[in-house]
Amino acid sequence: MEPRPRLIPLDLPPKHPDRHYVDNLAAALSTVLDPELGIDAWTLGLAQELELNEHGRLILRFVFTTPFCPYGPALVTEMEAALAQVFDPPPALVLLARAWVPSDEVKALLGLPGAW
């Protein structure tokens, strides 16, 4: 039987057998700063979905903070480099066409009102 693709939730409990994927993802993306906001990609919540495909390759689906982000290409390059430090091979990156919704924690860091 061939392995099936599966999503790895980003909020797995600490002792879950797939938790190392999330911890490595967090470690890598925590080193990538959004140049305008000065907050790292992990804290911003740019990582949306992590999938382990049927070939054993990780796929990271992510968003930018704004559509047509002017720093998008640079962020992707930095994310690829950071992920290559902790994954072999690094996850494939897929940009999602959906809006970024900041968490309450990020809104507080940015000094934004709680409700949007």
Backbone as JSON, one array per atom type, in Angstrom:
{
  "sequence": "MEPRPRLIPLDLPPKHPDRHYVDNLAAALSTVLDPELGIDAWTLGLAQELELNEHGRLILRFVFTTPFCPYGPALVTEMEAALAQVFDPPPALVLLARAWVPSDEVKALLGLPGAW",
  "N": [[0.83, -1.18, 0.0], [0.58, 2.18, -0.9], [1.96, 5.11, 0.63], [-0.12, 7.74, 1.88], [-0.78, 11.21, 1.25], [-0.56, 13.54, 3.97], [-1.8, 15.97, 6.21], [0.01, 17.89, 8.56], [-0.8, 19.12, 11.5], [-0.15, 22.41, 12.73], [-0.33, 22.92, 15.37], [0.29, 20.76, 17.04], [0.34, 18.59, 19.92], [2.96, 18.49, 22.46], [4.14, 15.84, 22.74], [3.5, 14.45, 20.47], [4.13, 12.2, 17.73], [4.81, 13.46, 15.29], [5.67, 15.93, 16.01], [8.28, 16.9, 15.83], [8.57, 17.84, 13.23], [7.07, 20.21, 13.25], [8.39, 21.64, 15.28], [10.93, 21.97, 14.1], [10.21, 23.46, 11.88], [9.23, 25.78, 13.12], [11.58, 26.64, 14.39], [13.19, 27.25, 12.18], [11.66, 29.21, 10.7], [11.49, 31.18, 12.59], [13.78, 32.59, 12.37], [13.55, 34.2, 10.21], [12.92, 37.36, 9.32], [10.25, 39.65, 8.79], [10.8, 42.38, 6.82], [9.46, 44.85, 6.96], [7.76, 44.77, 9.18], [9.32, 43.77, 11.22], [9.06, 41.42, 12.62], [9.24, 37.92, 13.13], [8.68, 35.29, 10.68], [7.44, 32.96, 11.67], [6.15, 33.76, 14.09], [4.46, 35.68, 13.01], [2.69, 34.05, 11.75], [2.79, 33.17, 9.13], [3.2, 30.65, 8.06], [0.95, 28.28, 7.05], [-0.03, 25.69, 6.42], [1.23, 22.4, 6.73], [2.33, 19.7, 4.94], [2.93, 16.24, 4.54], [3.86, 14.6, 1.82], [2.93, 11.89, -0.48], [5.36, 10.93, -1.27], [7.04, 11.3, 0.76], [7.95, 13.87, 1.06], [8.06, 17.11, 2.45], [5.68, 19.74, 2.3], [5.25, 23.11, 2.48], [2.73, 25.33, 2.92], [2.06, 28.72, 2.62], [1.42, 32.2, 3.47], [1.6, 35.68, 2.52], [1.93, 38.83, 4.26], [0.62, 40.85, 2.98], [-1.22, 41.21, -0.09], [0.6, 40.83, -3.11], [3.09, 41.37, -1.96], [5.85, 43.47, -1.56], [8.28, 42.6, -0.6], [8.15, 39.93, -0.94], [9.57, 38.06, -2.77], [12.16, 38.16, -1.6], [11.61, 37.29, 1.01], [10.78, 34.65, 0.5], [13.17, 33.56, -0.49], [14.78, 33.79, 1.82], [13.3, 32.17, 3.57], [13.53, 29.68, 2.29], [16.31, 29.25, 2.56], [16.58, 29.18, 5.36], [14.94, 26.99, 6.03], [16.34, 24.96, 4.76], [18.42, 24.63, 6.48], [17.47, 23.05, 8.52], [15.97, 20.95, 7.51], [16.23, 18.1, 5.4], [15.47, 16.74, 2.47], [14.71, 20.29, 2.07], [11.42, 21.64, 2.78], [9.06, 21.93, 0.09], [7.89, 25.03, -1.11], [4.76, 26.64, -1.17], [2.85, 29.25, -2.2], [-0.08, 30.52, -0.88], [-3.2, 31.73, -2.08], [-4.64, 33.46, -0.22], [-5.94, 35.55, 2.36], [-3.87, 36.97, 4.89], [-4.36, 36.58, 8.29], [-3.84, 38.09, 11.19], [-2.88, 36.85, 14.42], [-4.24, 37.39, 17.73], [-2.11, 37.85, 19.4], [-0.13, 38.8, 17.63], [-1.43, 41.08, 16.7], [-1.39, 42.58, 19.05], [1.4, 42.91, 19.36], [1.84, 44.57, 17.22], [0.42, 46.75, 17.93], [-2.24, 46.99, 17.21], [-5.87, 47.27, 17.04], [-8.0, 44.88, 18.75], [-10.27, 43.71, 17.42], [-11.2, 43.07, 14.04]],
  "CA": [[0.0, 0.0, 0.0], [1.34, 3.42, -1.01], [1.64, 6.13, 1.64], [-1.03, 8.8, 1.44], [-0.41, 12.52, 1.78], [-1.27, 13.88, 5.2], [-1.51, 17.27, 6.81], [0.58, 17.89, 9.9], [-1.27, 20.36, 12.14], [0.91, 23.23, 13.31], [-0.56, 23.03, 16.81], [0.38, 19.43, 17.63], [0.81, 18.55, 21.32], [4.41, 18.26, 22.57], [4.61, 14.45, 22.63], [3.03, 13.82, 19.23], [5.27, 11.7, 16.94], [5.16, 14.38, 14.2], [5.97, 17.24, 16.58], [9.6, 17.37, 15.39], [8.4, 18.63, 12.0], [6.58, 21.55, 13.64], [9.46, 22.3, 16.02], [11.96, 22.38, 13.14], [9.62, 24.54, 11.08], [9.22, 26.97, 13.98], [12.97, 27.09, 14.58], [13.67, 27.85, 10.93], [10.94, 30.43, 10.34], [11.73, 32.19, 13.63], [14.97, 33.34, 11.99], [13.24, 34.98, 9.01], [12.19, 38.56, 9.73], [9.56, 40.5, 7.82], [11.56, 43.62, 6.9], [8.63, 46.01, 7.3], [7.15, 44.64, 10.51], [10.34, 43.43, 12.2], [8.6, 40.24, 13.36], [9.61, 36.74, 12.35], [7.64, 34.64, 9.88], [6.69, 32.0, 12.48], [5.28, 34.52, 14.98], [3.43, 36.32, 12.18], [1.72, 33.05, 11.3], [2.8, 33.03, 7.68], [3.04, 29.22, 7.77], [-0.47, 27.96, 7.17], [-0.26, 24.24, 6.36], [2.39, 21.56, 6.47], [1.88, 18.4, 4.44], [3.9, 15.22, 4.17], [3.21, 14.01, 0.64], [3.04, 10.44, -0.65], [6.76, 10.6, -1.55], [7.81, 11.62, 1.96], [8.46, 15.26, 0.96], [7.25, 18.11, 3.12], [5.22, 20.89, 1.53], [4.81, 24.19, 3.35], [1.87, 26.34, 2.29], [2.22, 29.93, 3.41], [0.85, 33.44, 2.95], [2.3, 36.92, 2.81], [1.1, 39.72, 5.07], [-0.19, 41.66, 2.07], [-1.17, 40.73, -1.48], [1.68, 41.44, -3.91], [4.1, 41.84, -1.01], [7.05, 43.89, -2.27], [9.43, 41.84, -0.1], [7.82, 38.52, -1.11], [10.67, 37.23, -3.29], [13.25, 38.09, -0.61], [11.14, 36.43, 2.1], [10.81, 33.26, 0.03], [14.59, 33.17, -0.52], [15.22, 33.62, 3.2], [12.62, 31.0, 4.12], [14.16, 28.49, 1.7], [17.63, 29.07, 3.17], [16.39, 28.8, 6.77], [14.39, 25.63, 6.06], [17.4, 24.04, 4.33], [19.29, 24.41, 7.63], [16.9, 22.09, 9.47], [15.32, 19.85, 6.8], [16.93, 17.57, 4.23], [15.46, 18.0, 1.72], [13.82, 21.3, 2.63], [10.06, 21.59, 2.25], [8.67, 22.73, -1.07], [7.07, 26.16, -0.68], [3.61, 26.95, -2.02], [2.17, 30.46, -1.77], [-1.53, 30.42, -0.94], [-3.93, 32.95, -2.46], [-5.61, 33.77, 0.83], [-5.54, 36.69, 3.19], [-3.22, 36.76, 6.17], [-5.15, 37.04, 9.42], [-2.93, 38.06, 12.33], [-3.41, 36.39, 15.7], [-4.37, 38.45, 18.73], [-0.74, 38.12, 19.88], [0.53, 39.64, 16.63], [-2.09, 42.4, 16.74], [-0.88, 43.29, 20.22], [2.77, 43.3, 19.05], [1.8, 45.66, 16.24], [-0.37, 47.85, 18.48], [-3.5, 47.06, 16.46], [-7.04, 46.93, 17.83], [-8.3, 43.45, 18.8], [-11.29, 43.25, 16.45], [-11.04, 43.57, 12.68]],
  "C": [[0.88, 1.25, 0.0], [0.97, 4.38, 0.1], [0.73, 7.19, 1.04], [-0.54, 10.13, 1.99], [-1.2, 12.8, 3.06], [-0.83, 15.25, 5.7], [-0.95, 17.06, 8.2], [0.14, 19.19, 10.55], [-0.12, 21.1, 12.82], [0.77, 23.39, 14.82], [-0.55, 21.67, 17.52], [0.82, 19.5, 19.09], [2.28, 18.14, 21.38], [4.87, 16.82, 22.35], [4.14, 13.73, 21.37], [4.22, 13.37, 18.39], [5.69, 12.61, 15.78], [5.59, 15.76, 14.71], [7.33, 17.79, 16.11], [9.51, 18.18, 14.1], [8.01, 20.08, 12.34], [7.68, 22.31, 14.38], [10.57, 22.79, 15.09], [11.47, 23.53, 12.26], [9.64, 25.85, 11.87], [10.63, 27.52, 14.16], [13.48, 27.81, 13.34], [12.99, 29.19, 10.66], [11.08, 31.53, 11.39], [12.96, 33.04, 13.32], [14.74, 34.26, 10.8], [12.37, 36.17, 9.41], [11.49, 39.23, 8.55], [10.23, 41.87, 7.92], [10.74, 44.85, 7.27], [8.13, 45.96, 8.74], [8.17, 44.32, 11.6], [9.96, 42.26, 13.09], [8.88, 39.03, 12.48], [8.4, 36.06, 11.71], [6.82, 33.63, 10.68], [5.69, 32.74, 13.38], [4.15, 35.19, 14.2], [2.36, 35.32, 11.72], [1.67, 32.9, 9.79], [2.68, 31.57, 7.24], [1.59, 28.85, 8.04], [-0.73, 26.46, 7.25], [1.06, 23.54, 6.09], [1.87, 20.18, 6.07], [3.08, 17.5, 4.21], [3.28, 14.46, 3.01], [3.51, 12.51, 0.52], [4.48, 9.99, -0.94], [7.66, 10.9, -0.36], [8.4, 13.01, 1.96], [7.5, 16.19, 1.68], [6.9, 19.24, 2.16], [4.7, 21.91, 2.53], [3.98, 25.16, 2.53], [1.86, 27.55, 3.22], [1.52, 31.11, 2.74], [1.82, 34.59, 3.22], [1.37, 37.81, 3.63], [0.21, 40.62, 4.22], [-0.15, 41.03, 0.68], [-0.07, 41.49, -2.22], [2.75, 42.06, -3.02], [5.38, 42.22, -1.73], [8.3, 43.13, -1.82], [9.23, 40.33, -0.27], [8.97, 37.68, -1.64], [11.83, 37.09, -2.3], [12.86, 37.19, 0.56], [11.19, 34.96, 1.7], [12.25, 32.75, 0.01], [15.11, 32.91, 0.89], [14.57, 32.39, 3.85], [13.25, 29.72, 3.58], [15.51, 28.21, 2.36], [17.5, 28.6, 4.62], [15.88, 27.36, 6.88], [15.44, 24.6, 5.66], [18.38, 23.75, 5.47], [18.78, 23.31, 8.56], [16.2, 20.89, 8.81], [16.18, 19.41, 5.63], [16.08, 16.48, 3.6], [14.52, 19.0, 2.38], [12.42, 21.17, 2.04], [9.92, 22.41, 0.97], [7.76, 23.84, -0.56], [5.97, 26.43, -1.69], [2.92, 28.18, -1.42], [0.67, 30.3, -1.95], [-2.14, 31.77, -1.32], [-5.05, 33.17, -1.44], [-5.05, 34.88, 1.69], [-4.86, 36.22, 4.47], [-4.13, 37.33, 7.25], [-4.26, 36.95, 10.65], [-3.64, 37.56, 13.59], [-3.55, 37.59, 16.64], [-2.99, 38.84, 19.28], [-0.02, 39.06, 18.92], [-0.11, 41.03, 16.6], [-1.57, 43.22, 17.9], [0.57, 43.76, 19.97], [2.82, 44.5, 18.12], [1.01, 46.87, 16.75], [-1.67, 48.06, 17.76], [-4.68, 46.75, 17.37], [-7.37, 45.43, 17.72], [-9.26, 42.96, 17.75], [-11.03, 43.88, 15.09], [-12.36, 43.51, 11.99]]
}
